[in-house]
Amino acid sequence: MKANPYTEQVGGPRNTAIVSLVVACRIADKYRSRLPSVKELQDEFGMHRSTAYRWRAALASARGISTTSTTPGENTHG
């Protein structure tokens, strides 16, 4: 019996998930003691700015770090 082609995932999502996991591990390993800036993520991992913001927010959330500042003038976005 032939598999239904609509239930098969060819290429995209599986490979993307593996790459995302590798990138997540590399970011967590490199920035163990601090939250990286958006610019650092862009330069180190070749990310677009919006992607770097999402990764930074995810890392902050996982570590329980707030990305909002109570200090006037402080740039919390990297």
N, C-alpha and C positions, 0 to 999 in steps of 0.2 A: 504494500500500500504506500502510495506517495504522500509525503508530508504536505500539509496545507501551506502554500507560500505566504499566506497572510499572517501566519503565526510565527514564521521564521524571522529572526533578526539577522540580517546579513551586514557585516561590516560595522556600521555606525555605533549604536548604543553600547554594545559589549566592549569594543575597542576603546571608545571614549571613556567608559567607566574605569578601565584599567589605567589609562593615561592620567585621568583625574586623581586616582588613588596614588599613583607614583608622585605626581606634582604635590599633592597634599602632604605626603610623607617628607618630601624634600623641603618644603616650606617649613613644616613643623620642626624638622631637624636643624635647619640652618638658623632659624629664629627661635631658639629654645627659651631665651631669657628676655625677649622683648618682642613688641609688636612691630613688624616691618612697615615702612612707609609705602605708599602706593608707588612712588617712583622706584623704590628698591625692587618691588615685585615686577614692575614693568621691565626694568633693566636686567634683572637676574633671570627671569623666566620668559621674557618676550611676550608679556600679556598686553592686551589692550587696557586702557585706563579703567573702563567700566568693570572689566573682569578682575583687575587688581583690587578695586574697591570691594567686590563681592568676596574675594578670597580673604581680604583683610578683615572684613566683617565676620566671616565664618570663623576665622582663627580667634578673633576677640571673643566671640560668643562661646566657642568651645573652652576658652580659658576663663570665662567669666569676667572679662575686662570690658569696661564701658568705653565706647568710642566717642562719647560726648564729653565736652569739657565744661568745667565750672570756672575755669580761669579765663578772664576776658582776654581776647586776642590770641589765645592758643589755637594753633591749627591741629585739629585732631584727625584730619583726613589724610595726613601724610605729606 
